[in-house]
Amino acid sequence: MADNQLGEFLRARRGAVSPDTVGVPAHGARRVAGLRREEVAVLAGVNADYYARLEQGRERRPSAQVLDALGHALRLDPDARAHLHRLAGTAPVLPLGRTPDRVSPALRRLLDGFPGSPAYVVNRTLDVLAANTLAEVLHSPFSDLDNLARMTFLDPAGRRFHTRWDRTAQAVVGHLRESSGLDPDSPRLRALVRTLCADSPDFAGLWHTHTVRGKTHDAKHFLHPDVGPLTLTYLALDVRDAPGQQLIVYQAEPSGPDAEALALLAALA
């Protein structure tokens, strides 16, 4: 990952804002995508030269007030605003110690306590650290249940399994971007991003948008070869005694076709 993370983030998000959405009038042909630097500076109420230095990496310690103003000008959502503050050093970057890769025995027992729900534990780089039997069966079309990003972008099963692949891909990249702000010096994250950028043009394109997204809850749409279409909602729970680990639990709407398909999958398991 590059040294000027703050400037790259600002530049990418500036390019993603349509002038008409923020009330900037269009005057002739625009040579840049999104907003110009000067327009962002006006919207945020900061000096244009100061903002240019932020993008260029010549100014790296803006105040929290300036960052809040830039977040508003760039229409950043809460995840992206928190990421912006972490890049600038105005928010805690990482709890003491890195995310442990060992899952506690108590958490493993909890995983097995969800016999009717696929459940697994991931770290900040989306490595699957542990999974219950139903989660393994759900992801059986993949060569390995090892890393959600690798599975999505590099495994041939990814595009068949995720029927809304584009949405899943954007979410996966957004999760990794958030991790890059939480632990910017992670060797594992650097190696994973390097591999994915080299082997997947789709990942590389999404990575350079600097879109940030926290993993909380969402609906996922699957196509499983044994039970057909399946829509499940996941909930991500932080593991308090292992910072950076998350427990992901999937559920189906009760008394519907997705619940029946999930029950059939559990029977196969």
C-alpha positions in Angstrom: 0.0 0.0 0.0 1.2 3.5 -0.9 2.7 5.9 1.6 0.2 8.7 0.9 -3.0 6.9 1.9 -4.8 10.0 3.1 -4.2 11.8 -0.2 -5.1 8.8 -2.3 -8.3 8.4 -0.4 -9.3 12.1 -0.7 -8.5 12.1 -4.4 -10.5 8.9 -5.1 -13.5 10.0 -3.1 -13.4 13.5 -4.8 -13.6 11.7 -8.1 -16.7 9.8 -7.0 -18.8 12.8 -6.2 -21.0 14.2 -9.0 -21.0 18.0 -9.1 -24.8 18.2 -9.4 -25.4 16.2 -6.2 -23.6 18.9 -4.2 -25.0 21.9 -6.0 -21.9 22.7 -8.0 -22.9 24.3 -11.3 -21.3 22.8 -14.5 -19.5 25.3 -16.7 -18.4 23.7 -20.0 -16.5 20.4 -20.3 -14.9 19.0 -17.2 -11.4 17.5 -17.4 -11.7 15.6 -14.2 -14.1 13.0 -12.9 -16.2 14.3 -10.0 -15.2 17.5 -8.2 -12.2 19.7 -8.7 -9.9 20.3 -5.8 -11.0 23.9 -5.6 -14.6 22.9 -5.4 -13.9 20.5 -2.5 -12.1 23.3 -0.7 -15.0 25.7 -1.1 -17.5 23.1 0.0 -15.4 22.3 3.1 -14.5 25.9 3.9 -10.7 25.4 3.7 -8.0 27.0 1.8 -7.6 25.5 -1.7 -3.8 25.3 -1.5 -4.1 23.6 1.9 -6.4 21.0 0.4 -4.0 20.5 -2.5 -1.2 19.8 0.0 -3.4 17.2 1.7 -3.9 15.3 -1.5 -0.3 15.6 -2.5 0.9 14.3 0.9 2.7 17.5 1.8 0.3 18.1 4.7 -0.5 15.0 6.7 -2.0 16.2 10.0 -5.3 18.0 9.4 -7.4 18.8 12.5 -10.5 16.7 13.3 -12.6 19.8 12.4 -11.1 20.0 8.9 -11.6 16.2 8.4 -15.3 16.5 9.5 -15.7 19.4 7.0 -14.1 17.3 4.2 -16.2 14.3 5.1 -19.3 16.4 4.7 -18.2 18.0 1.4 -17.4 14.6 0.0 -20.7 13.1 1.2 -18.9 10.3 3.1 -20.9 7.8 5.0 -20.0 7.0 8.7 -17.7 4.1 7.8 -15.8 6.3 5.3 -15.6 9.2 7.7 -14.1 7.0 10.5 -11.6 5.7 7.9 -10.7 9.2 7.0 -10.0 10.1 10.6 -7.8 6.9 11.0 -5.7 7.8 8.0 -5.1 11.2 9.4 -4.2 10.0 12.8 -7.1 11.6 14.6 -8.7 8.3 15.7 -7.3 5.2 17.4 -5.6 3.1 14.7 -5.4 -0.3 16.4 -5.9 -1.9 19.8 -2.8 -3.2 21.4 -1.6 -6.2 19.4 -2.8 -7.5 16.1 -5.8 -9.7 15.4 -5.1 -13.1 16.8 -5.5 -16.0 14.3 -6.4 -18.5 17.0 -10.0 -19.0 17.8 -10.7 -19.7 21.5 -12.2 -23.1 22.5 -15.3 -21.2 23.9 -15.9 -19.5 20.5 -15.5 -22.8 18.7 -18.2 -24.3 21.0 -20.4 -21.4 20.2 -20.0 -22.0 16.5 -21.2 -25.5 16.9 -24.1 -24.2 19.0 -25.7 -22.9 15.8 -26.7 -26.2 14.1 -29.3 -24.6 11.9 -27.3 -21.5 11.0 -24.0 -21.2 9.0 -21.5 -19.5 11.2 -17.8 -18.7 11.0 -15.1 -16.4 12.4 -13.0 -14.1 10.3 -10.2 -11.7 11.0 -9.6 -8.2 9.5 -8.3 -9.6 6.3 -11.3 -11.9 5.9 -9.4 -15.1 6.6 -11.9 -17.7 7.8 -10.4 -18.8 11.1 -13.1 -21.3 12.1 -16.4 -22.5 10.7 -19.2 -24.8 11.7 -20.3 -27.7 9.6 -23.3 -25.9 8.0 -21.0 -23.0 6.9 -18.6 -25.5 5.3 -21.5 -27.2 3.4 -22.9 -23.8 2.3 -19.5 -22.9 0.8 -18.8 -26.4 -0.6 -18.7 -25.1 -4.2 -15.4 -23.4 -3.4 -12.1 -25.1 -3.5 -11.5 -24.0 0.1 -13.2 -22.0 2.8 -10.1 -20.0 3.5 -10.4 -16.3 2.7 -13.6 -14.5 1.6 -11.8 -12.1 -0.7 -9.8 -14.8 -2.5 -13.0 -16.9 -2.8 -14.9 -14.0 -4.3 -12.3 -12.8 -6.8 -10.1 -15.7 -7.6 -12.1 -18.9 -7.2 -14.1 -19.8 -10.4 -17.1 -20.7 -8.1 -17.4 -17.1 -6.9 -19.4 -15.6 -9.7 -21.8 -18.6 -9.8 -22.2 -18.8 -6.0 -22.9 -15.1 -5.5 -25.8 -14.3 -7.7 -25.3 -10.6 -7.0 -21.6 -10.8 -7.5 -21.0 -7.1 -8.1 -22.5 -6.2 -4.8 -20.6 -8.8 -3.0 -17.3 -7.8 -4.6 -17.9 -4.1 -3.6 -18.6 -5.1 0.0 -15.5 -7.3 0.2 -13.2 -4.6 -1.1 -14.9 -2.1 1.3 -14.2 -4.3 4.2 -10.5 -4.6 3.3 -10.2 -0.9 2.8 -11.6 -0.4 6.3 -8.9 -2.8 7.6 -6.2 -0.8 5.8 -7.1 2.1 8.0 -7.3 0.0 11.2 -4.0 -1.8 10.6 -2.1 -0.1 7.8 1.1 -2.0 8.4 -0.4 -5.5 8.4 1.9 -7.8 6.4 -1.0 -10.1 5.7 -3.1 -7.4 4.3 -0.3 -6.0 2.1 0.3 -9.5 0.7 -3.4 -10.2 0.1 -4.0 -6.9 -1.6 -0.9 -7.3 -3.8 -2.0 -10.8 -4.9 -5.6 -9.8 -5.6 -4.5 -6.7 -7.5 -2.2 -8.7 -9.7 -4.6 -11.6 -10.4 -8.0 -9.8 -10.6 -8.5 -6.6 -12.6 -11.9 -6.4 -11.0 -10.4 -6.2 -7.5 -7.7 -3.7 -8.6 -10.4 -1.4 -10.1 -12.5 -1.5 -7.0 -9.5 -1.2 -4.6 -8.5 2.1 -6.2 -12.0 3.7 -5.6 -11.1 3.7 -1.9 -14.6 2.8 -0.9 -14.9 1.9 2.8 -17.5 -0.4 4.3 -17.8 -1.9 7.8 -19.0 -5.5 8.1 -22.2 -5.3 10.2 -25.3 -7.0 8.6 -26.7 -7.5 5.1 -28.6 -9.9 2.9 -26.6 -12.3 0.7 -27.9 -14.1 -2.4 -26.5 -17.5 -3.2 -26.9 -20.2 -5.7 -26.0 -23.6 -4.2 -25.8 -26.6 -6.5 -27.6 -28.9 -4.0 -30.5 -26.6 -2.9 -30.8 -23.9 -5.5 -31.3 -20.1 -4.8 -30.8 -19.1 -1.2 -31.2 -15.6 0.4 -29.7 -15.3 3.9 -29.1 -12.4 6.2 -25.9 -12.2 8.2 -25.1 -10.5 11.4 -21.4 -9.7 12.3 -20.6 -9.7 16.0 -17.3 -8.4 17.3 -15.3 -10.8 19.5 -14.4 -8.7 22.5 -11.6 -10.8 23.8 -9.9 -11.1 20.4 -10.0 -7.6 18.8 -10.3 -7.8 15.0 -12.2 -11.1 15.0 -15.8 -11.2 14.0 -18.4 -13.9 14.4 -20.6 -14.1 11.3 -24.0 -15.9 11.6 -26.4 -16.4 8.7 -30.2 -16.8 9.1 -33.1 -17.3 6.8 -36.5 -15.7 7.0 -38.6 -18.2 9.0 -41.3 -20.3 7.3 -40.3 -19.4 3.8 -38.5 -21.1 0.8 -35.1 -19.9 2.1 -35.7 -21.5 5.5 -36.7 -24.8 3.7 -33.6 -24.7 1.5 -31.4 -24.0 4.6 -33.0 -26.9 6.4 -32.3 -29.1 3.5 -28.7 -28.0 3.5 -28.5 -28.8 7.2 -29.9 -32.3 6.5 -27.2 -32.8 3.8 -24.6 -31.7 6.4 
